[in-house]
C-alpha cells in the first residue's frame, strides 16, 4: 500500500520494552471499532494494554508489581 502523492509515509519506532512510537497525526482503530485520534507530532501507542489511557501509553508498563 502506498501513501497518496501529497503525504509522506508515517514513521514508526518499535521499542522492545515500551510503546510503539508513531509520528502523528494518528488515528487508531480499536477492536470494538472505536477510533482514537491524536494530532500530536509523536504518539506513544500502548502495546502492553496496562495503560489507563489506552490506546495511548501512560508508562504503566514501567510500574510492575511483584507476585
PDB file as gemmi writes it, atoms N, CA and C in Angstrom:
CRYST1    1.000    1.000    1.000  90.00  90.00  90.00 P 1                      
ATOM      1  N   UNK A   1       0.838  -1.166   0.000  1.00  0.00           N  
ATOM      2  CA  UNK A   1       0.000   0.000   0.000  1.00  0.00           C  
ATOM      3  C   UNK A   1       0.888   1.235   0.000  1.00  0.00           C  
ATOM      4  N   UNK A   2       0.588   2.183  -0.858  1.00  0.00           N  
ATOM      5  CA  UNK A   2       1.394   3.393  -0.978  1.00  0.00           C  
ATOM      6  C   UNK A   2       0.626   4.596  -0.478  1.00  0.00           C  
ATOM      7  N   UNK A   3       1.372   5.585   0.067  1.00  0.00           N  
ATOM      8  CA  UNK A   3       0.762   6.825   0.520  1.00  0.00           C  
ATOM      9  C   UNK A   3       0.358   7.655  -0.684  1.00  0.00           C  
ATOM     10  N   UNK A   4      -0.671   8.487  -0.538  1.00  0.00           N  
ATOM     11  CA  UNK A   4      -1.008   9.410  -1.614  1.00  0.00           C  
ATOM     12  C   UNK A   4       0.188  10.302  -1.912  1.00  0.00           C  
ATOM     13  N   UNK A   5       0.316  10.825  -3.132  1.00  0.00           N  
ATOM     14  CA  UNK A   5       1.494  11.594  -3.526  1.00  0.00           C  
ATOM     15  C   UNK A   5       1.794  12.794  -2.624  1.00  0.00           C  
ATOM     16  N   UNK A   6       0.772  13.398  -2.009  1.00  0.00           N  
ATOM     17  CA  UNK A   6       1.000  14.583  -1.193  1.00  0.00           C  
ATOM     18  C   UNK A   6       1.314  14.257   0.266  1.00  0.00           C  
ATOM     19  N   UNK A   7       1.367  12.994   0.631  1.00  0.00           N  
ATOM     20  CA  UNK A   7       1.661  12.600   2.010  1.00  0.00           C  
ATOM     21  C   UNK A   7       2.905  11.724   2.060  1.00  0.00           C  
ATOM     22  N   UNK A   8       3.761  11.990   3.041  1.00  0.00           N  
ATOM     23  CA  UNK A   8       4.915  11.124   3.222  1.00  0.00           C  
ATOM     24  C   UNK A   8       4.510   9.978   4.147  1.00  0.00           C  
ATOM     25  N   UNK A   9       5.196   8.848   4.090  1.00  0.00           N  
ATOM     26  CA  UNK A   9       4.838   7.712   4.936  1.00  0.00           C  
ATOM     27  C   UNK A   9       5.060   8.032   6.415  1.00  0.00           C  
ATOM     28  N   UNK A  10       4.274   7.411   7.259  1.00  0.00           N  
ATOM     29  CA  UNK A  10       4.423   7.569   8.707  1.00  0.00           C  
ATOM     30  C   UNK A  10       5.622   6.771   9.172  1.00  0.00           C  
ATOM     31  N   UNK A  11       6.329   7.312  10.122  1.00  0.00           N  
ATOM     32  CA  UNK A  11       7.488   6.628  10.676  1.00  0.00           C  
ATOM     33  C   UNK A  11       7.096   6.027  12.015  1.00  0.00           C  
ATOM     34  N   UNK A  12       7.376   4.735  12.195  1.00  0.00           N  
ATOM     35  CA  UNK A  12       7.108   4.014  13.440  1.00  0.00           C  
ATOM     36  C   UNK A  12       8.425   3.614  14.068  1.00  0.00           C  
ATOM     37  N   UNK A  13       8.468   3.662  15.397  1.00  0.00           N  
ATOM     38  CA  UNK A  13       9.661   3.195  16.094  1.00  0.00           C  
ATOM     39  C   UNK A  13       9.224   2.157  17.119  1.00  0.00           C  
ATOM     40  N   UNK A  14       9.736   0.947  16.982  1.00  0.00           N  
ATOM     41  CA  UNK A  14       9.385  -0.162  17.866  1.00  0.00           C  
ATOM     42  C   UNK A  14      10.418  -0.227  18.985  1.00  0.00           C  
ATOM     43  N   UNK A  15       9.904  -0.292  20.220  1.00  0.00           N  
ATOM     44  CA  UNK A  15      10.774  -0.412  21.383  1.00  0.00           C  
ATOM     45  C   UNK A  15      10.532  -1.768  22.033  1.00  0.00           C  
ATOM     46  N   UNK A  16      11.575  -2.438  22.419  1.00  0.00           N  
ATOM     47  CA  UNK A  16      11.467  -3.789  22.972  1.00  0.00           C  
ATOM     48  C   UNK A  16      10.604  -3.835  24.230  1.00  0.00           C  
ATOM     49  N   UNK A  17      10.749  -2.877  25.119  1.00  0.00           N  
ATOM     50  CA  UNK A  17      10.024  -2.921  26.389  1.00  0.00           C  
ATOM     51  C   UNK A  17       9.117  -1.709  26.597  1.00  0.00           C  
ATOM     52  N   UNK A  18       8.691  -1.116  25.543  1.00  0.00           N  
ATOM     53  CA  UNK A  18       7.858   0.071  25.703  1.00  0.00           C  
ATOM     54  C   UNK A  18       6.829   0.191  24.602  1.00  0.00           C  
ATOM     55  N   UNK A  19       6.298   1.396  24.449  1.00  0.00           N  
ATOM     56  CA  UNK A  19       5.241   1.622  23.471  1.00  0.00           C  
ATOM     57  C   UNK A  19       5.770   1.686  22.045  1.00  0.00           C  
ATOM     58  N   UNK A  20       4.854   1.685  21.129  1.00  0.00           N  
ATOM     59  CA  UNK A  20       5.157   1.895  19.717  1.00  0.00           C  
ATOM     60  C   UNK A  20       5.066   3.389  19.475  1.00  0.00           C  
ATOM     61  N   UNK A  21       6.145   4.028  19.039  1.00  0.00           N  
ATOM     62  CA  UNK A  21       6.146   5.457  18.782  1.00  0.00           C  
ATOM     63  C   UNK A  21       5.804   5.709  17.320  1.00  0.00           C  
ATOM     64  N   UNK A  22       4.829   6.591  17.097  1.00  0.00           N  
ATOM     65  CA  UNK A  22       4.338   6.865  15.753  1.00  0.00           C  
ATOM     66  C   UNK A  22       4.370   8.366  15.528  1.00  0.00           C  
ATOM     67  N   UNK A  23       4.917   8.792  14.380  1.00  0.00           N  
ATOM     68  CA  UNK A  23       4.861  10.200  14.028  1.00  0.00           C  
ATOM     69  C   UNK A  23       3.420  10.540  13.692  1.00  0.00           C  
ATOM     70  N   UNK A  24       2.900  11.591  14.301  1.00  0.00           N  
ATOM     71  CA  UNK A  24       1.496  11.956  14.137  1.00  0.00           C  
ATOM     72  C   UNK A  24       1.261  12.904  12.988  1.00  0.00           C  
ATOM     73  N   UNK A  25       0.027  13.256  12.760  1.00  0.00           N  
ATOM     74  CA  UNK A  25      -1.172  12.853  13.479  1.00  0.00           C  
ATOM     75  C   UNK A  25      -1.534  11.393  13.206  1.00  0.00           C  
ATOM     76  N   UNK A  26      -2.317  10.801  14.122  1.00  0.00           N  
ATOM     77  CA  UNK A  26      -2.591   9.368  14.058  1.00  0.00           C  
ATOM     78  C   UNK A  26      -4.053   9.083  14.364  1.00  0.00           C  
ATOM     79  N   UNK A  27      -4.597   8.072  13.698  1.00  0.00           N  
ATOM     80  CA  UNK A  27      -5.894   7.504  14.034  1.00  0.00           C  
ATOM     81  C   UNK A  27      -5.674   6.027  14.331  1.00  0.00           C  
ATOM     82  N   UNK A  28      -6.183   5.559  15.469  1.00  0.00           N  
ATOM     83  CA  UNK A  28      -6.049   4.156  15.857  1.00  0.00           C  
ATOM     84  C   UNK A  28      -7.452   3.567  15.963  1.00  0.00           C  
ATOM     85  N   UNK A  29      -7.707   2.498  15.214  1.00  0.00           N  
ATOM     86  CA  UNK A  29      -8.987   1.811  15.287  1.00  0.00           C  
ATOM     87  C   UNK A  29      -8.858   0.642  16.259  1.00  0.00           C  
ATOM     88  N   UNK A  30      -9.680   0.661  17.313  1.00  0.00           N  
ATOM     89  CA  UNK A  30      -9.630  -0.371  18.348  1.00  0.00           C  
ATOM     90  C   UNK A  30     -10.473  -1.578  17.962  1.00  0.00           C  
ATOM     91  N   UNK A  31     -10.357  -2.656  18.741  1.00  0.00           N  
ATOM     92  CA  UNK A  31     -11.075  -3.903  18.479  1.00  0.00           C  
ATOM     93  C   UNK A  31     -12.577  -3.702  18.314  1.00  0.00           C  
ATOM     94  N   UNK A  32     -13.145  -2.783  19.102  1.00  0.00           N  
ATOM     95  CA  UNK A  32     -14.593  -2.565  19.061  1.00  0.00           C  
ATOM     96  C   UNK A  32     -15.032  -1.569  17.989  1.00  0.00           C  
ATOM     97  N   UNK A  33     -14.086  -1.119  17.167  1.00  0.00           N  
ATOM     98  CA  UNK A  33     -14.407  -0.190  16.091  1.00  0.00           C  
ATOM     99  C   UNK A  33     -14.269   1.273  16.466  1.00  0.00           C  
ATOM    100  N   UNK A  34     -14.052   1.550  17.752  1.00  0.00           N  
ATOM    101  CA  UNK A  34     -13.833   2.920  18.205  1.00  0.00           C  
ATOM    102  C   UNK A  34     -12.553   3.455  17.584  1.00  0.00           C  
ATOM    103  N   UNK A  35     -12.573   4.723  17.188  1.00  0.00           N  
ATOM    104  CA  UNK A  35     -11.387   5.348  16.608  1.00  0.00           C  
ATOM    105  C   UNK A  35     -10.856   6.400  17.575  1.00  0.00           C  
ATOM    106  N   UNK A  36      -9.600   6.262  17.969  1.00  0.00           N  
ATOM    107  CA  UNK A  36      -8.930   7.238  18.822  1.00  0.00           C  
ATOM    108  C   UNK A  36      -8.040   8.092  17.921  1.00  0.00           C  
ATOM    109  N   UNK A  37      -8.097   9.408  18.108  1.00  0.00           N  
ATOM    110  CA  UNK A  37      -7.376  10.333  17.237  1.00  0.00           C  
ATOM    111  C   UNK A  37      -6.421  11.185  18.061  1.00  0.00           C  
ATOM    112  N   UNK A  38      -5.226  11.393  17.549  1.00  0.00           N  
ATOM    113  CA  UNK A  38      -4.262  12.300  18.164  1.00  0.00           C  
ATOM    114  C   UNK A  38      -3.613  13.131  17.071  1.00  0.00           C  
ATOM    115  N   UNK A  39      -3.489  14.427  17.312  1.00  0.00           N  
ATOM    116  CA  UNK A  39      -2.831  15.295  16.337  1.00  0.00           C  
ATOM    117  C   UNK A  39      -1.436  15.717  16.799  1.00  0.00           C  
ATOM    118  N   UNK A  40      -0.915  15.035  17.814  1.00  0.00           N  
ATOM    119  CA  UNK A  40       0.434  15.328  18.304  1.00  0.00           C  
ATOM    120  C   UNK A  40       1.479  14.949  17.260  1.00  0.00           C  
ATOM    121  N   UNK A  41       2.667  15.538  17.361  1.00  0.00           N  
ATOM    122  CA  UNK A  41       3.737  15.261  16.398  1.00  0.00           C  
ATOM    123  C   UNK A  41       4.329  13.872  16.569  1.00  0.00           C  
ATOM    124  N   UNK A  42       4.242  13.313  17.783  1.00  0.00           N  
ATOM    125  CA  UNK A  42       4.694  11.942  18.043  1.00  0.00           C  
ATOM    126  C   UNK A  42       3.783  11.352  19.107  1.00  0.00           C  
ATOM    127  N   UNK A  43       3.304  10.149  18.866  1.00  0.00           N  
ATOM    128  CA  UNK A  43       2.352   9.497  19.754  1.00  0.00           C  
ATOM    129  C   UNK A  43       2.933   8.170  20.220  1.00  0.00           C  
ATOM    130  N   UNK A  44       2.761   7.879  21.505  1.00  0.00           N  
ATOM    131  CA  UNK A  44       3.179   6.597  22.062  1.00  0.00           C  
ATOM    132  C   UNK A  44       1.943   5.710  22.173  1.00  0.00           C  
ATOM    133  N   UNK A  45       1.903   4.657  21.369  1.00  0.00           N  
ATOM    134  CA  UNK A  45       0.772   3.735  21.361  1.00  0.00           C  
ATOM    135  C   UNK A  45       1.103   2.563  22.278  1.00  0.00           C  
ATOM    136  N   UNK A  46       0.219   2.312  23.250  1.00  0.00           N  
ATOM    137  CA  UNK A  46       0.429   1.253  24.234  1.00  0.00           C  
ATOM    138  C   UNK A  46       0.370  -0.120  23.567  1.00  0.00           C  
ATOM    139  N   UNK A  47       1.333  -0.973  23.881  1.00  0.00           N  
ATOM    140  CA  UNK A  47       1.328  -2.337  23.358  1.00  0.00           C  
ATOM    141  C   UNK A  47       1.133  -3.377  24.458  1.00  0.00           C  
ATOM    142  N   UNK A  48       1.170  -2.940  25.734  1.00  0.00           N  
ATOM    143  CA  UNK A  48       1.018  -3.894  26.842  1.00  0.00           C  
ATOM    144  C   UNK A  48      -0.410  -3.907  27.401  1.00  0.00           C  
ATOM    145  N   UNK A  49      -1.228  -2.945  26.994  1.00  0.00           N  
ATOM    146  CA  UNK A  49      -2.626  -2.802  27.428  1.00  0.00           C  
ATOM    147  C   UNK A  49      -2.775  -2.524  28.914  1.00  0.00           C  
ATOM    148  N   UNK A  50      -1.727  -2.048  29.588  1.00  0.00           N  
ATOM    149  CA  UNK A  50      -1.826  -1.670  31.000  1.00  0.00           C  
ATOM    150  C   UNK A  50      -2.231  -0.211  31.173  1.00  0.00           C  
ATOM    151  N   UNK A  51      -2.196   0.562  30.119  1.00  0.00           N  
ATOM    152  CA  UNK A  51      -2.435   1.993  30.182  1.00  0.00           C  
ATOM    153  C   UNK A  51      -3.873   2.326  30.549  1.00  0.00           C  
ATOM    154  N   UNK A  52      -4.045   3.294  31.441  1.00  0.00           N  
ATOM    155  CA  UNK A  52      -5.387   3.778  31.767  1.00  0.00           C  
ATOM    156  C   UNK A  52      -5.925   4.674  30.657  1.00  0.00           C  
ATOM    157  N   UNK A  53      -5.041   5.122  29.775  1.00  0.00           N  
ATOM    158  CA  UNK A  53      -5.446   5.985  28.662  1.00  0.00           C  
ATOM    159  C   UNK A  53      -5.341   5.239  27.328  1.00  0.00           C  
ATOM    160  N   UNK A  54      -5.465   3.912  27.363  1.00  0.00           N  
ATOM    161  CA  UNK A  54      -5.344   3.075  26.170  1.00  0.00           C  
ATOM    162  C   UNK A  54      -6.238   3.616  25.054  1.00  0.00           C  
ATOM    163  N   UNK A  55      -5.764   3.736  23.837  1.00  0.00           N  
ATOM    164  CA  UNK A  55      -4.575   3.134  23.257  1.00  0.00           C  
ATOM    165  C   UNK A  55      -3.288   3.938  23.446  1.00  0.00           C  
ATOM    166  N   UNK A  56      -3.371   5.088  24.111  1.00  0.00           N  
ATOM    167  CA  UNK A  56      -2.175   5.897  24.308  1.00  0.00           C  
ATOM    168  C   UNK A  56      -1.427   5.411  25.545  1.00  0.00           C  
ATOM    169  N   UNK A  57      -0.119   5.414  25.473  1.00  0.00           N  
ATOM    170  CA  UNK A  57       0.728   4.942  26.569  1.00  0.00           C  
ATOM    171  C   UNK A  57       0.773   5.976  27.694  1.00  0.00           C  
ATOM    172  N   UNK A  58       0.656   5.517  28.930  1.00  0.00           N  
ATOM    173  CA  UNK A  58       0.826   6.388  30.101  1.00  0.00           C  
ATOM    174  C   UNK A  58       1.975   5.881  30.980  1.00  0.00           C  
ATOM    175  N   UNK A  59       2.845   5.082  30.423  1.00  0.00           N  
ATOM    176  CA  UNK A  59       4.033   4.463  31.062  1.00  0.00           C  
ATOM    177  C   UNK A  59       3.679   3.461  32.155  1.00  0.00           C  
ATOM    178  N   UNK A  60       2.469   2.923  32.153  1.00  0.00           N  
ATOM    179  CA  UNK A  60       2.083   1.905  33.127  1.00  0.00           C  
ATOM    180  C   UNK A  60       2.949   0.658  33.021  1.00  0.00           C  
ATOM    181  N   UNK A  61       3.542   0.401  31.857  1.00  0.00           N  
ATOM    182  CA  UNK A  61       4.402  -0.773  31.688  1.00  0.00           C  
ATOM    183  C   UNK A  61       5.615  -0.715  32.603  1.00  0.00           C  
ATOM    184  N   UNK A  62       5.950   0.471  33.090  1.00  0.00           N  
ATOM    185  CA  UNK A  62       7.101   0.625  33.992  1.00  0.00           C  
ATOM    186  C   UNK A  62       6.760   0.240  35.424  1.00  0.00           C  
ATOM    187  N   UNK A  63       5.482   0.309  35.793  1.00  0.00           N  
ATOM    188  CA  UNK A  63       5.063   0.071  37.169  1.00  0.00           C  
ATOM    189  C   UNK A  63       4.571  -1.376  37.340  1.00  0.00           C  
ATOM    190  N   UNK A  64       5.479  -2.289  37.364  1.00  0.00           N  
ATOM    191  CA  UNK A  64       5.123  -3.688  37.532  1.00  0.00           C  
ATOM    192  C   UNK A  64       5.176  -4.047  39.004  1.00  0.00           C  
ATOM    193  N   UNK A  65       4.228  -4.852  39.439  1.00  0.00           N  
ATOM    194  CA  UNK A  65       4.228  -5.284  40.838  1.00  0.00           C  
ATOM    195  C   UNK A  65       4.743  -6.696  40.931  1.00  0.00           C  
ATOM    196  N   UNK A  66       5.386  -7.001  42.023  1.00  0.00           N  
ATOM    197  CA  UNK A  66       5.913  -8.360  42.249  1.00  0.00           C  
ATOM    198  C   UNK A  66       4.777  -9.288  42.640  1.00  0.00           C  
ATOM    199  N   UNK A  67       4.834 -10.514  42.191  1.00  0.00           N  
ATOM    200  CA  UNK A  67       3.797 -11.517  42.521  1.00  0.00           C  
ATOM    201  C   UNK A  67       4.032 -12.121  43.878  1.00  0.00           C  
TER     202      UNK A  67                                                      
END                                                                             
